[in-house]
């Protein structure tokens, strides 16, 4: 790709892969799978990272809490969640499987700039970057 700039020069560049974010703060992700099982693509499955705080939903209840990143490890703090009954059984099951994953340290594995795998003792969450 050639791009003209103000001083009359032309810059040439080529496309490349989307890079993982330099840090989690300021990123938003859709939860696409829990332990390899796809979850519905609805607004009820997401994880957002702000400066030292994460928030999200893994079914129907909202949750949030502090976090730190140490190298390639996400270390969540105490997570607080609402306790509403979810319609249908699948959303509650998804939450019961996702919350323990988010309670312990998890390895951050960027498959590409758009896919993040959170892998811990309690299981795996697969996330897709939201733009």
Backbone torsions as a table, in degrees:
resi	resn	phi	psi	omega
1	UNK	NA	136.0	177.2
2	UNK	-111.6	132.8	-178.0
3	UNK	-128.2	119.1	176.3
4	UNK	-74.0	144.2	175.5
5	UNK	-115.0	169.6	-172.3
6	UNK	-57.4	-35.2	-174.7
7	UNK	-85.6	14.9	177.2
8	UNK	90.4	-11.0	177.7
9	UNK	-74.4	157.9	173.9
10	UNK	-120.5	128.4	177.9
11	UNK	-98.9	136.9	177.3
12	UNK	-110.9	138.8	179.1
13	UNK	-149.6	162.7	175.1
14	UNK	-126.2	155.5	179.8
15	UNK	-72.6	167.6	178.7
16	UNK	-156.5	-174.4	179.3
17	UNK	-69.9	152.7	173.8
18	UNK	-72.5	128.9	-177.2
19	UNK	-88.2	149.9	174.1
20	UNK	-63.4	155.4	179.0
21	UNK	-65.7	150.5	178.6
22	UNK	-67.1	-28.9	176.1
23	UNK	-149.6	160.9	-179.5
24	UNK	-74.4	-34.0	-178.1
25	UNK	-53.7	130.9	179.3
26	UNK	86.6	10.5	179.4
27	UNK	-111.8	153.9	178.5
28	UNK	-129.6	140.7	-175.4
29	UNK	-136.4	144.1	169.4
30	UNK	-93.6	135.5	173.7
31	UNK	-80.1	120.8	-178.0
32	UNK	-105.8	-23.2	179.9
33	UNK	-155.7	147.8	173.8
34	UNK	-121.4	118.6	-176.1
35	UNK	52.0	40.9	176.6
36	UNK	82.8	-8.6	179.3
37	UNK	-93.0	121.9	179.6
38	UNK	-61.5	143.6	175.9
39	UNK	-112.9	160.2	-178.9
40	UNK	-58.2	145.0	176.7
41	UNK	-87.3	80.6	178.6
42	UNK	-132.2	166.6	177.8
43	UNK	-64.4	-4.6	-178.1
44	UNK	-85.2	4.9	-179.3
45	UNK	-132.1	93.6	-179.2
46	UNK	-154.3	164.4	176.8
47	UNK	-145.1	120.9	179.4
48	UNK	-114.3	142.5	177.7
49	UNK	-118.1	122.3	172.1
50	UNK	-107.8	-176.2	178.3
51	UNK	-62.2	107.3	176.7
52	UNK	64.6	11.7	177.6
53	UNK	-138.5	136.4	175.2
54	UNK	-117.1	148.6	177.3
55	UNK	-139.0	158.0	177.9
56	UNK	177.3	-171.4	173.5
57	UNK	-143.4	144.1	176.7
58	UNK	-130.9	37.5	-177.8
59	UNK	158.1	-84.1	176.7
60	UNK	-141.4	-20.9	-179.0
61	UNK	-93.1	138.5	175.9
62	UNK	-79.3	151.1	177.0
63	UNK	-144.9	164.2	177.7
64	UNK	-170.1	162.5	177.9
65	UNK	174.0	173.1	180.0
66	UNK	-75.6	163.3	174.3
67	UNK	-153.2	160.5	171.1
68	UNK	-135.3	156.2	173.6
69	UNK	-118.5	128.0	177.7
70	UNK	-123.7	103.6	-175.9
71	UNK	65.4	-119.0	178.3
72	UNK	-106.5	26.9	-179.2
73	UNK	-121.9	129.0	172.8
74	UNK	-90.9	125.0	-179.7
75	UNK	-116.5	95.9	179.2
76	UNK	-73.5	150.8	171.7
77	UNK	-92.5	-161.0	179.4
78	UNK	-64.1	130.6	-178.4
79	UNK	-104.3	130.9	175.0
80	UNK	-106.4	141.8	-178.6
81	UNK	-139.6	151.5	172.0
82	UNK	-71.3	164.5	-175.6
83	UNK	-129.1	49.9	177.8
84	UNK	-83.0	149.7	173.6
85	UNK	-75.4	130.8	-178.4
86	UNK	-89.4	137.0	175.3
87	UNK	-68.4	136.6	-177.9
88	UNK	76.3	156.1	-174.9
89	UNK	-84.2	-23.7	-173.7
90	UNK	-67.2	-41.4	-177.7
91	UNK	-62.7	-41.4	178.2
92	UNK	-65.6	-39.9	178.3
93	UNK	-64.0	-41.5	178.1
94	UNK	-60.4	-43.6	178.5
95	UNK	-63.1	-43.3	179.9
96	UNK	-61.5	-29.0	178.6
97	UNK	-86.9	-33.9	-176.0
98	UNK	-78.2	-41.1	-175.1
99	UNK	-59.0	-44.9	177.9
100	UNK	-61.5	-32.3	177.1
101	UNK	-63.3	-42.8	-176.9
102	UNK	-79.1	-7.2	179.6
103	UNK	-86.5	-20.9	-176.8
104	UNK	-112.0	169.1	174.0
105	UNK	-60.2	138.8	178.3
106	UNK	-130.6	144.9	176.6
107	UNK	-77.1	136.3	175.2
108	UNK	-93.1	116.5	-178.7
109	UNK	-123.9	102.3	178.5
110	UNK	-83.4	112.9	177.8
111	UNK	-76.1	-32.8	173.2
112	UNK	-163.4	-172.7	-177.8
113	UNK	-67.5	-16.4	-177.5
114	UNK	-108.0	-10.5	-176.4
115	UNK	-122.4	129.8	178.7
116	UNK	-127.9	129.7	176.4
117	UNK	-106.9	126.8	173.2
118	UNK	-104.3	113.1	-174.0
119	UNK	-120.1	123.2	178.5
120	UNK	-140.3	-174.8	-179.3
121	UNK	-61.3	-32.9	-175.6
122	UNK	-85.9	-7.4	179.4
123	UNK	143.1	-160.1	-172.3
124	UNK	-135.4	136.2	170.6
125	UNK	-113.5	134.3	174.6
126	UNK	-107.6	128.9	-176.0
127	UNK	-122.3	148.0	176.0
128	UNK	-121.2	129.4	-175.6
129	UNK	-63.5	134.2	176.3
130	UNK	-97.7	135.1	179.9
131	UNK	-117.4	NA	NA
